[in-house]
């Protein structure tokens, strides 16, 4: 007896629920279970599945065909090489209701293969401890029950913004615990395992993934969506600056452009003569029904000709729930520093031919990023110049960032979702 593709998917989900002792709530998994599963998938497969993707997949009436990379990621959680291996090595077994969407009462009795694996693991652990040399090995934490990790903003919009994190790691056995506010491991801070609160200031808008860490393992993540009230300009001297320079608020658009000039920066005490700097315009918000696998962004930008930099540069960053996209355009002759990142796939000018992204940035550039079925095509002056595919599902589009090396201006922005619906437009005529 062979299973259909849908029946294999149902079986795979059931095995995952069994493995991690997940419990249903209203015919779906609990949010914290799905968040934990997303972390496990990323650790084991390198594929980042968004929370929204997992929620759709675990809906009782789900009948769509997931992307092959999504199926590979689910198979990896069960220690299979890929989805094909999962289907090849799995034969239909009880319970008989596994081929349908009928809820079944799961048995907690350990199967023979589980007993063998546990015994083998214990032998391996004993051998390692008894005969290792050097310092003590780093151990994985033991999670014996629910782990709490949530956060609350002190400011609805804007930065700086303090987030009060609430945590409870009483059900976790580990040597040490840490908090990390986002991607930068240098910002990891040790926390008290007996405590329940930790506060952190976010100086940049964006969609940050705070991490709760036990030993060297991430045991929980919490999304922090720090939004802006419209467009917010700020300056930093390097991309790794922890605290930027906030500019005077409410810069009016002039001549149909959003443009912060060098004089504007001087009035905010920015050093524009002795060192390079990056001017960024942030617009972080909710974009209606717009997802990473299918959208179109049109924009028009220019770098100031007064910029005293040998290699003018502009970078468009599209923030998604689980990853970022960016397109970096360089001045002519500086194409080595060009780059494109679409989720987990990065093409850099040092080892890819990105000569098409070399432009005279002191003239207006029309840029379009068109994503269809997880394939991105970059257009400049209405001509396709580069295509790049990606595998992951990175959830909703949650923000835009425009980075200029020096000063620059934006003429317009238009964002359409996968249904070709215009969800955001700005021509700065107000």
N, C-alpha and C positions, 0 to 999 in steps of 0.2 A: 504494500500500500504506500503510495507516494503522496506527499502533501502539496497543495498549491502554494504559490508564493505568499499569499495572504496568510495561509495557515502556518507557514514557516515563521512569518513575522509575529503572529500571535504566540507561537511556541517560544520564540526567542524572548519575547517580553516576559512570558511566564517564568522562564528559567532565570532571567535577571531578577525578577521579584523574589524568587526562591533564594537565590544566592545572597541577596542583601537583606532579606527579611523585610521587604517593603510591604506596607499595608495600604489597602485601598481606602479612599474617602470619596463618596459620591461617584463611584465607578471610574475614578482616576487616581493617580498617585498623589501623595501630599507634595506640596511645593518644596519642602526641605529635602524630600527624597529625590525629586527631580534635580534639584541643585547639586546634591551629592553625586548623582549619576553623571551629570554634565562634567563634574570635576574628574571623576574616575575615567570617563571616556577620553578626556583630553590627556590625562596622564598616560593611558595605555595605548592610545592610537595616534596621538598628536592631532586629532581632528577636534575642532571646537564646534559642538552643537549648541545652539542657543536654547534657552529655556522655553521659548515659544515653540520651537520645533519639537521638543520632547513632550510638551503639553499636547500638541496636535497628535503626535504619534500615539500617546496613551489614552486618547479619547476613545470611549466605548464604540462609537460609530465610525472610527477612522477607517477609510477604505481606499486611500490614495496609495500610489506606489512611491516610496521614498527614493531619494537619490542614492545611487550605488555606494557613495562614500558614507552616507548615513548608515546603511546596512553593514558595511565593513566595520564601522565604529561600534555598532551594537555587538557584532560578533567578537570584536577584540575584548570587550568586557567579559565575555565568557571564555577567553583565552584561545580563541580560534584565529588563524592567520587572516582570514577574510570571510566574507559572506558565503562564497562558494564552498569553502572548507566547512563552514557550519552546516550547510545543507547536505554536503556529502557525508559528513560524519554523524549526522543526526538521523535516527530512524524513529518513526512514530512509536511512542510508549504511552502508558497511562499517565495522567487521567485522560479518558476519552474526550472530555469536553475541551481539550486543548485546541482542537481544530475549529472551535467556534469562539464567539465573544461572550459565552456564558461564564459568569464568575464561578470559580471552583474553590472549594476549601482545601488549602494546601496542607499536605502532611509535613510535619517537621521531623519525621524519622529519617536519620541519615542513611543515604544509600551507600552500597558497598564501595563504590569508587571514591566516595567522599572520605570514608574511613581510611582507605589506603593512602589517599593524598595527605590527610592529616598526620597519619603515622610517619609517612616519608618526610613531611615537613619537620616533625619533632626530632627525627633522627638527624636530619641535616643541621638543625639548630644546635643540637647537642655537640655534633662533630665540630661545628664552627667555633663554639664557645670553648670546647676542650683543647683545641689545637691551634687557635689563632695566635698570631704574634703581633707585637706592636701595641698601639693604643686600642681602647675599647671601640667596637664597631657601633655605628649609628643604627639604632633600631627604629622600626616603624611604630607609631603609636597604636595603642589598642583602644578601639572605640566600643564601649560596652552598652551604650544607650544614646538617647537624643543629645544633640549638641546645639546650643542656642547661639546664633550670631545674627544680630539685627542692628539697625541704625536709624537715627532720627536727626533731621536737619534742624539747625537753629535759625536758618534763614531760608525762606521759600525759594528765592532766586538770587543769583549773583554770587560773587566772591569778594573777600574770603568768606568761607562757610565752615562752621564747626559742625562736625557730625558726632553725636553721642552714640557710641557703639555699646550694645548690650551683649554680653557673652556669658555662657555657662559651660565650663569644660569639666564638670565634676564627674562625668561619665567617661573621661578619657584618661588613660594611663600613658604618661610621657615624662621625659626628663625636663623639658622646658617648653614654654609656649610663647608665641610671638604674634604681633599684629603688623601687617604690611598694608599701606594705604592704597597701593596700585601695583604697577609693573616693576618699579625700581626696588631691587633687593637691598640697596643701601639704606632704604627708609624703613627697614624692618626693626621693630622695637619689641623688647622683651616685656611680657605682661605677667601679672600675678595670677596663677591658676585658681586661687581662692577668691579673686575679685570678680566683679560682674560688669564694670563699666570702664571704658577707655574712650577718651575724646581725641579727635584729630582735626586739624585745620586743612581744608582743601583750598589752595590758592589759585588753581586753574579750573575753569569750567571743563566739562567733559563727562564721559560715562566711565567712571572708575570702578575697578573690581577690587574691593578691599578683601584681604585674606586673613583668615585665622589659621595659624600654623602650629602644629605640634611636632617637636623635634625638627625634621626637615620636610615634613609632609603637610600639604595644604589640606585641612579637614573641612573647611567651609569657606565659601566666598559670599560676599554681599555686594550687590550693585549699588553704586552711589551716582545718581544722575544729577550733577550740578549744572543747572540750566542758567541761561542768561535772559535778560529782558531786552530782546532784540539783539543788535550787533554790539559787541563789546571789544574795543581795541586794548591791547596791552603790549608791552615790550619786554624782551629778555635779551641778554647778551650771549647766552648759549642755550641750546635746547634742553640742557640739564639743570638750568637754574631752578632752584626750589621755590623762590619767590620772585615774581615778575614785577615790573614797574607798571602800576595802573595809571592810565592817562585820564585827563579831565573828561568827565562824563558828557554825554549828549553832544558829540561832535556832529554838527548838521551836515547833511549831504549838500554839496555845492555842484552846480552844473550837471546834475544827474549822476553824481559819483559819490561813493563813500571813500574819502581821501583824508588821511592824517598826514600832514606835511612835516618837514623837518622843523619848521617854526613851532608847530604844535608840540613837537617832542621837546624842543628847548624849553618851552613854558612849563613842561612837566619834569624838568631837570634831568632829561635823558642825555647822556654823553653821545653826541652824534659825530664828533670830530676825531676822537682818539681811538675808537675801537668799532668793530663791526657789531651790528645788533639785528635782531629779528623783530619785525612788526607783525603782529597777529591780529586778525579780526575773528572773533568767535561768535557763532550763533548756535547755541545748544538748546534744543527744544524737542517737543513731540511733533513728529511729522506723520500725518494721518496715513495709516495703512501702507507704509513704505518699507519694503524689505530689501535686504542686501543682495538677493539673487536676481532682482529685476527692478531697475529704476533708470532714470535718465536725468543727468544734471547738466545744464547749460550755464555758462558764465563767460564774462569778459573782463580781462584784467590788464594792468600795465604797471611796470616798474618805473619809478622816477628816474629821469636821465641825470639828475643831480647826485644820484648815489655814487659814492666814491669807493666802489668795490670792483675788483678785476673780473669777477664772475657773478653777474646778476642772477638771481634765482627766485623762483616762485614755486610754492608747494600748496596744492589743494588737498586737504585732508577731509575724508568723509568718515564720520564716527558711526560705528554700529555697536550693537549691544555686546558682541563677543569679539570684535576685532576692529581694525581700521583699514581703510583704503587710502592710498595717496598717489598723486601724480606730481613729480617734481620736474619742472621745466627749467632749463639753464640758458644762459646767454651763449651765443655762437662761440665755438672754440672751447667751451667748458662742459661739453656733453658727457665727459667721464663722470661728472657728479649728478647726472640725471638719474631718475629712479621711478619705478612703478611698484606699488605694493597693492595686491588685491587679496586681502585676508592672509592666508598662510603662504601665498606665493609672492616672492619678491624678485624683481629683475633690476639689477644695478648696472649703471653705465660702465663699471669697471670690467664686467664680464659678459655684457650683452650689448648688441648694437642698438643704442638708443639715440643715434644721431638725429632722428626725426624730432626729438624733443629739444634740439638746439634752435633757439629763436632769438630774434631781436626783441628783447623784452622791454625795450624803451618805446616800442610801438604796441598798440592795442592787440591783444591776442584773444581770439575766440576759442574757448576750450569746451569740449563736451566729453562727458564720461557716460557711456551707454552700456548698461549691464543687462544681458538677456540670458536666462538659463545658466547662470554662473559663468558667463563669458563676458569680459569687459573689452570694449573697443574705445580707444582714445581718438578723438577727432580734434584737429587744429585747423582753424580757418575752414571749417566744414568738410575737411578731407580726413578720411581714416588714416592714421599714421602708425597705430600699434594695437595688437590684440593680445589678450592674456586670459587664460582660464584659471579657475580655482575650484576647489572641491567642497570646502566647508559651508555650513549654513550659519551665518553670523547674526541672524535676527533682524531687528528693526534698524532703520537709519535714525540716529538720535542726535546728530549734530554736524555742523560744518565749521572748518577752520581754514582760514586763508593766511599763509605765512609768506612774508616778503623779506628777503635779505636786504635791509634798508627799508625805504618807504615805497608805497605803491597804492594803487587805487582799484576799486571794483566798480564796474559800470552796471552790471545787472546779474541776477541769479534767478534761475528757474529750475524747480525740481518736480519731476513727474514720477508717479509710482508705476508698478507693473501693469496697472489697468489704464495707463496713459492719462491718468487724471492729474491735473496740475494741483499739487499739494502746497507749494510755496512759490511765491514770486516777489521779487523786489527789484525796482529800477531806480530807487533812490531819488525820485523826483519830488518827494515831499519836502 
